[in-house]
Amino acid sequence: MKIAIVTDTHFGVRNDNRILATHINSFFDEQFIPYLDTMGITSVIHLGDVCDRRKYINFVTSSQLEEHLIKPLHNRGINTDMIIGNHDCFYKNTNEINSMRQLYGHSFYNFNCYWEKPVERDYDGLKVLLVPWICDENYEVTMEAIEKTDAQILMGHFEIQGFEMYRGAVNHHGLSKDIFSKFDMVLSGHFHHKSTHSNISYLGSPYQMTWSDYNDPRGFHVLDTETRELEFVENPRNIFHKLWYDDTDMSVNDIADLKFEKGLTNSYVKVIIKNKSNPYLFDLWMNKLIDMGCADIKTVEDHLNLDVVDEDNLIDEAEDTLTILHKYVDGLDIRNNKDKVDNTVKSLYQEAMNL
């Protein structure tokens, strides 16, 4: 038996951004659901953060969630187990009020939704412990379930120390890895960067949502219950692109013959200017890029430092707000509680986004 596992879908991300909504919908319509059909998969597990905003959901976003994920799975008779993530919960100390319960309840269509406490599920003889987001209210019952279960595979929405939240930003608070040492395999949502340390794997989000996700592999996973092999199915769609501009030895004919890469329509583009000596050529080049139908185009110029900085450092200028905040806190001269400050700043940022 094969089970498709997806996590951190974040319907309504970036204040119900229309471009990102189209990007999300196309993933389910053109890749995820067709893959289930082709492979004959009849079981799906969602590891939390179905929706993005903790406080409320937009009507259009709610409709898109149902039309592109909920109904397609129901119409195919696919059994879906869904655990609640932190973004699904209104309060931080309890999971009682959450997006999926308010929209649907415990069980709806072919879905089973879990938020109160860990639940053991049997998938064709393979026992799996499903753990929803751990909060003050369910902490003790969760730790007891993890200790007593004889399931060899654990799936949840965890915040574990030592894993990258996104590339270059390691999480230093939360649960210790030692808690999970008894399990053969631990699969988790929450952090959007795909990574593995020992027996613990963060599966990552299925698509790009911020500039921090640029050039970072995205997709979903398929677990074989017999072999316990975990297959990564990569999402080929990129919504963030980086292009270099250099008009050295460039002519009008070169621009006329220029063909940009596919996939720039309705995408976010960062143009890194290496050399711009002819404004007329630059305008022609940019007009051709604009004709591709990009959602947003920004330029980054650094004529003084191009010879001494590498590409990764230069693109830092294009990073998203959360990345900039993290790096600012990381650079502060604070001997104690830097992690606490970083966590507080991230929490305030998320609250501001929710407003």
Secondary structure, 3 states (H helix, E strand, C coil): CEEEEECCCCECHHHHCHHHHHHHHHHHHHHHHHHHHHHCCCEEEECCCCECCCCCCCHHHHHHHHHHHHHHHHHCCCEEEEECCHHHECCCCCCCCEHHHHHCCCEECCEEEECCCCEEEEECCEEEEEECCCCCCCHHHHHHHHHHCCCCEEEEECCECCCEEECCEECCCCECHHHHCCCCEEEEECCCCCEEECCEEECCCCCCCCHHHCCCCCEEEEEECCCCCEEEEECCCCCEEEEEEECCCCCHHHHHCCCCCCCCCCCEEEEEEEECCCHHHHHHHHHHHHCCCCCEEEEEECCCCCCCCCHHHHHHHHCCHHHHHHHHHHCCCCCCCHHHHHHHHHHHHHHHHHC
